Amino acid sequence: MEGNKKNNGFVGEKLISVPDRALNKYVLNSSFINALYLTQIGYYPNADLHYRKREKGSTDYVLIYCLEGKGHVETPRGVYSLQYNQFILLPPDQYHSYWADSESPWTIYWVHVNGNMLNELNHNLKLAVYEAPTNLPFNDQIMELWDEMYSSLSDGFTEENLGYTNLCLSRFMSFFLYPSKGTKVQSELMKEDQLDQSKLYMKANIHKRLTVDEIAKKFNYSPSHYSTLFKQKEGVAPIDYFIRIKIRCACQLLAQSNLIIKEVAEKIGYDDPYYFSRIFKKVTGKSPHEYRLTTSKNRYSTVIEELALAI
């Protein structure tokens, strides 16, 4: 089974690993920062064939939050399924493996966490209860904080960026350890948040051909009301927004990969490469082939140091 699996390399993924030299210089010797700090952060959308096995576990706590689809987790306590709006917190130095479901691959946000306060947190909050899948009410503040941490680290591993990231991390973890508090705040902004949820849902399902009816139904709107609210907030219709997300992903694939046009089209949910090419040109003003030629001399390259190779 492992021969067909992969640790990373998914369309639209994001991941960063904080280099040891930055941890040693700015984090481990600072009592202010090292109470709770992040070592890795990642996002895997529609992570088909995702698989990870650690015989001796990780040196960190590993938090995995499933936003869409399903995956499976094996620990000494048993084998579990992790589904939409569930998370699991895997303790350090303990065997675990996890993998995406073959029929409905998961979309996950994840972080690796360490720090001097973890023993106290474990004692007071009994973190072992989260070693099995735990339900979590949807709260888009979780994704906003994840974006804050990722963006901060993307700007470089300076003392300021690491300090800000780890302050955000404490808030981020609070939504998992005290979910009822986050839910109370979230309920006051539910209407606007549902529109944001629908945008996240589109991003997590970039490989599908979603309709307005399908999206509206999932978030308890009528199609017409949803379309009106979405356009008022975003300035474009929902499907136009979804197409732009797809084309942005296609641009990334054309610039970064050697996939042929047909394969790029399939990755973002278009079975017909000719139809995909027409849509692409309508949005960008160039055909996929023309776009690839114009970017070939200056291929996209990641400027983040030492990207994580695995979660």
BAVOVEX-965218 format. One line per 3 residues: number of its first residue (from 1); for each residue x, y, z of C-alpha. Coordinates in pm, 1 decimal. Layout:
BEGIN
NUM = X Y Z; ...;
//
This chain:
BEGIN
1 = 0.0 0.0 0.0; 277.7 246.4 92.7; 430.5 228.1 -255.4;
4 = 132.8 413.5 -405.0; 114.0 674.8 -129.3; 281.3 1011.0 -85.1;
7 = 362.6 1241.8 203.8; 304.5 1566.0 17.3; 286.4 1713.8 -332.7;
10 = -85.2 1793.2 -357.6; -238.2 2057.9 -584.4; -279.1 2379.0 -385.0;
13 = -90.7 2255.4 -79.3; 87.1 2489.6 160.4; 354.3 2385.8 407.4;
16 = 639.7 2539.9 602.0; 892.9 2393.9 842.4; 1073.0 2628.6 1080.1;
19 = 1447.4 2560.2 1042.1; 1633.8 2432.2 1348.4; 1870.0 2729.1 1336.9;
22 = 1576.9 2970.8 1372.4; 1427.1 2768.4 1657.3; 1762.5 2760.1 1836.9;
25 = 1830.7 3129.2 1785.4; 1491.8 3286.4 1854.3; 1263.2 3033.4 2024.3;
28 = 1423.9 2771.8 2246.5; 1620.6 3023.2 2453.0; 1328.4 3262.2 2499.1;
31 = 1094.5 3193.0 2789.9; 844.5 3429.1 2628.6; 823.8 3235.7 2302.7;
34 = 910.2 2876.8 2393.3; 607.6 2818.0 2616.6; 413.8 2706.4 2308.3;
37 = 566.6 2720.7 1964.0; 506.1 2595.5 1613.0; 760.1 2383.8 1425.4;
40 = 559.4 2293.0 1112.4; 238.7 2411.8 949.9; 51.9 2278.0 648.9;
43 = -264.1 2258.0 441.3; -340.6 1965.6 209.1; -654.0 2007.2 -9.1;
46 = -813.7 1694.5 -153.8; -503.3 1498.7 -52.0; -554.0 1187.9 -262.9;
49 = -303.4 911.2 -175.8; -177.5 1100.5 129.1; -2.6 864.2 370.4;
52 = 232.1 908.7 664.5; 374.2 652.6 906.5; 604.0 719.5 1202.2;
55 = 722.6 416.1 1394.0; 848.1 628.4 1684.1; 603.3 912.0 1642.4;
58 = 697.7 1278.5 1615.0; 894.8 1484.8 1864.2; 598.8 1728.1 1858.8;
61 = 228.0 1713.4 1918.1; 60.1 1679.4 1577.7; -282.5 1839.6 1536.5;
64 = -481.6 1741.6 1227.0; -809.1 1917.3 1147.9; -1026.9 1771.1 871.9;
67 = -1224.0 2027.9 676.2; -1358.5 1804.6 399.5; -1363.4 1437.4 302.0;
70 = -1229.6 1166.2 528.6; -907.8 1004.8 646.4; -794.7 731.7 881.9;
73 = -559.7 737.6 1178.8; -388.3 446.9 1352.2; -235.7 476.6 1700.2;
76 = -165.6 223.5 1978.2; -520.4 298.4 2097.3; -682.2 181.2 1772.6;
79 = -778.3 277.9 1418.8; -1010.6 574.9 1370.4; -1183.5 759.4 1087.9;
82 = -1136.8 1136.5 1086.5; -1413.1 1323.2 906.6; -1547.8 1671.5 829.2;
85 = -1518.2 1910.1 1126.4; -1321.9 1666.8 1339.9; -968.8 1694.4 1472.5;
88 = -718.0 1468.9 1642.5; -414.4 1555.4 1857.2; -138.3 1297.3 1835.1;
91 = 108.3 1294.9 2127.9; 484.6 1298.7 2078.0; 712.3 994.2 2074.5;
94 = 432.7 748.6 2004.3; 368.7 536.8 1695.3; 108.7 668.7 1454.5;
97 = 11.1 650.4 1090.4; -260.7 825.5 893.5; -388.9 828.6 539.4;
100 = -654.7 980.0 314.9; -965.8 781.1 237.4; -945.9 628.9 -110.8;
103 = -1299.3 733.2 -212.4; -1326.0 1070.0 -36.1; -973.2 1205.3 28.5;
106 = -953.5 1448.9 312.8; -870.1 1817.4 312.7; -671.2 1897.0 625.3;
109 = -508.7 2180.9 810.5; -228.8 2066.0 1040.4; 35.2 2197.0 1277.5;
112 = 324.7 2050.9 1473.5; 338.4 2204.1 1822.0; 592.6 2192.6 2103.4;
115 = 678.9 2399.1 2409.7; 752.5 2411.2 2779.9; 387.5 2456.9 2875.9;
118 = 265.3 2137.3 2707.9; 322.0 1924.1 3016.5; 111.6 2165.3 3220.7;
121 = -154.9 2176.1 2950.6; -158.8 1798.0 2942.2; -196.0 1782.5 3321.3;
124 = -476.2 2039.3 3339.9; -670.6 1962.6 3023.1; -606.6 1587.9 2988.4;
127 = -492.2 1612.0 2628.2; -523.0 1234.4 2590.8; -897.1 1279.3 2531.9;
130 = -809.5 1435.1 2195.1; -610.0 1131.5 2080.4; -934.5 1010.2 1920.5;
133 = -1136.3 1208.6 1662.0; -1313.5 1497.6 1832.0; -1605.5 1691.3 1684.6;
136 = -1551.4 2064.2 1638.7; -1818.2 2319.9 1539.0; -1708.9 2496.8 1222.6;
139 = -1535.5 2824.5 1302.9; -1367.9 3016.9 1022.9; -1154.1 3200.9 1279.3;
142 = -949.6 2880.7 1286.8; -861.9 2917.7 918.9; -803.0 3292.0 960.9;
145 = -552.0 3228.1 1240.0; -390.1 2950.8 1038.1; -350.7 3199.8 752.7;
148 = -200.9 3455.2 993.3; 60.3 3206.3 1113.2; 141.0 3086.0 763.4;
151 = 166.6 3440.0 628.7; 393.6 3547.2 914.3; 633.0 3257.8 856.8;
154 = 620.1 3318.1 481.3; 779.0 3657.4 545.8; 1086.1 3490.7 697.5;
157 = 1207.0 3333.7 1019.1; 1287.2 3651.3 1210.2; 1241.8 3694.2 1584.6;
160 = 943.8 3922.3 1522.6; 772.7 3681.5 1282.6; 827.7 3382.2 1509.0;
163 = 705.7 3572.0 1814.0; 388.6 3683.5 1636.0; 327.7 3335.0 1494.6;
166 = 351.6 3170.4 1833.2; 119.8 3422.3 1996.2; -129.4 3339.1 1720.8;
169 = -67.5 2970.6 1790.8; -194.8 3001.4 2148.9; -518.1 3152.5 2021.1;
172 = -537.5 2891.6 1744.0; -505.7 2603.6 1990.5; -770.0 2754.8 2218.0;
175 = -1038.2 2690.0 1956.2; -963.7 2318.2 1975.9; -920.6 2296.2 2353.2;
178 = -1215.0 2527.0 2437.1; -1451.2 2483.2 2138.9; -1763.8 2615.3 2312.8;
181 = -1603.6 2958.1 2360.7; -1527.6 2991.8 1992.2; -1876.7 2878.6 1899.8;
184 = -2036.1 3148.2 2114.8; -1842.1 3424.0 1940.8; -1898.3 3263.6 1602.2;
187 = -2276.5 3256.6 1634.0; -2288.8 3638.4 1641.2; -2145.9 3655.0 1288.1;
190 = -2308.7 3347.1 1138.8; -2455.4 3495.0 821.5; -2132.2 3649.7 696.9;
193 = -1933.1 3349.4 816.5; -2149.6 3114.5 613.2; -2049.7 3302.1 299.7;
196 = -1685.0 3267.2 401.7; -1744.8 2898.2 468.4; -1880.9 2858.7 117.3;
199 = -1560.8 3013.6 -22.4; -1350.8 2768.8 177.9; -1573.7 2490.3 52.1;
202 = -1505.4 2594.5 -307.8; -1130.4 2599.4 -244.1; -1144.4 2254.9 -86.3;
205 = -1337.6 2117.2 -385.3; -1147.7 2276.7 -670.1; -1136.4 1937.2 -842.4;
208 = -1518.1 1922.0 -870.5; -1781.9 2083.4 -1094.2; -1993.4 2245.5 -824.6;
211 = -2321.0 2423.6 -901.8; -2479.2 2716.1 -720.4; -2761.6 2486.1 -610.9;
214 = -2514.6 2241.4 -451.5; -2321.9 2511.4 -265.5; -2634.2 2696.6 -150.5;
217 = -2796.6 2376.9 -23.7; -2488.5 2283.8 179.4; -2502.3 2615.2 363.4;
220 = -2881.8 2628.7 402.6; -2955.5 2902.3 148.8; -3188.9 2915.7 -144.3;
223 = -2981.6 2944.8 -466.0; -3115.6 3291.5 -547.7; -3064.7 3430.8 -196.6;
226 = -2715.1 3284.1 -175.4; -2618.7 3428.4 -513.4; -2747.0 3772.5 -414.1;
229 = -2563.9 3778.1 -80.4; -2243.1 3642.3 -232.0; -2237.1 3899.0 -512.5;
232 = -2310.0 4181.5 -267.9; -2009.1 4082.1 -59.8; -1759.6 3965.0 -324.9;
235 = -1865.9 4165.8 -628.2; -1893.0 3855.8 -849.8; -2133.0 3565.1 -881.4;
238 = -2044.2 3245.5 -688.9; -1961.4 3040.2 -998.3; -1747.2 3319.5 -1143.5;
241 = -1557.4 3324.3 -814.4; -1519.0 2945.1 -827.5; -1389.2 2960.3 -1186.4;
244 = -1129.7 3220.8 -1087.9; -1006.1 2991.5 -810.8; -975.6 2707.6 -1060.6;
247 = -788.5 2919.2 -1315.6; -550.2 3051.5 -1049.7; -469.4 2691.1 -960.4;
250 = -427.2 2605.6 -1328.8; -178.3 2892.8 -1366.2; 21.5 2751.5 -1077.9;
253 = 24.5 2404.6 -1233.7; 123.5 2536.4 -1575.7; 411.9 2732.8 -1425.6;
256 = 535.7 2474.9 -1175.4; 471.0 2134.3 -1328.6; 526.1 1940.5 -1647.4;
259 = 165.2 1824.7 -1665.2; 12.9 1836.3 -2011.5; -288.6 2063.7 -2068.6;
262 = -533.9 1774.2 -2042.3; -390.3 1672.5 -1703.9; -405.6 2028.6 -1573.8;
265 = -769.5 2048.4 -1681.6; -851.2 1723.1 -1500.7; -685.0 1845.9 -1180.0;
268 = -933.3 2133.4 -1157.5; -1242.4 1941.9 -1261.2; -1259.7 1981.2 -1641.0;
271 = -1285.7 1658.9 -1841.6; -1277.3 1843.0 -2174.7; -939.1 2014.2 -2232.1;
274 = -1081.6 2225.1 -2515.3; -1353.7 2364.3 -2290.6; -1091.9 2426.5 -2021.5;
277 = -875.3 2615.4 -2273.8; -1167.7 2838.3 -2370.9; -1242.6 2920.5 -2007.2;
280 = -874.4 2978.9 -1933.5; -835.5 3223.3 -2223.4; -1154.6 3403.8 -2131.1;
283 = -1020.7 3468.5 -1779.4; -650.4 3530.8 -1850.6; -650.9 3653.5 -2210.7;
286 = -411.1 3374.0 -2311.0; -444.1 3008.5 -2396.5; -287.8 2760.5 -2149.9;
289 = -9.7 2696.0 -2402.7; 59.9 3067.2 -2445.1; 57.9 3118.9 -2070.5;
292 = 309.7 2837.4 -2018.5; 540.2 2982.5 -2284.3; 535.4 3330.5 -2128.1;
295 = 619.2 3192.0 -1783.0; 877.1 2933.1 -1888.8; 1165.1 3180.3 -1865.2;
298 = 1073.7 3281.9 -1515.7; 925.8 2971.7 -1356.6; 762.0 3010.0 -1018.4;
301 = 1004.5 2926.4 -738.8; 934.0 2914.8 -368.7; 1124.6 3167.2 -161.1;
304 = 1035.5 3010.9 173.4; 1341.5 2843.2 322.9; 1341.6 2472.0 394.4;
307 = 980.7 2384.4 316.1; 857.5 2087.4 517.7; 883.0 1763.7 324.4;
310 = 635.8 1577.5 546.2; 371.2 1608.7 809.5;
//
